[in-house]
Amino acid sequence: MLKPADPPRPGPDDDRPIGELVSRLVDEGKAYAQAEIGVAKAIASAKADGLKVPAILLAAAFLLSQAAATVLAVALFLALLPLLGPLLAGIASFAIFAGIAAGLGWRAVQMIRGEP
């Protein structure tokens, strides 16, 4: 046969007034909320740390693409002066800077996606 359940034993909280229990509950709720905020800050900080290097690479790619455009513009200007000599040098320098910028941008996108 089943044994009847024991009546609940009086605990240490049974003697306390309701106001004190509510105050304790509010304090524990505040501590829990503070802990949750701390976890959210830690997660946001970890995500921001993961984006620092890709952001730097994208900034470098942007600067190099500006340099490539400047080199191309100057090379085109110089190419029009004597009518063909500096154009090939301008195209070659543009290709070098544009290739570097494309490589840095490609690597930054890979890092953002989480690829090694």
Long-range contacts (C-beta under 8 A, 24 or more apart in sequence): 51-112, 53-108, 53-111, 54-108, 54-109, 54-111, 54-112, 55-108, 57-104, 57-105, 57-107, 57-108, 57-111, 58-104, 58-105, 58-108, 60-101, 60-104, 61-100, 61-101, 61-102, 61-104, 61-105, 61-108, 62-101, 64-97, 64-98, 64-100, 64-101, 64-104, 65-97, 65-98, 65-101, 67-97, 68-93, 68-94, 68-97, 68-98, 68-101, 71-97
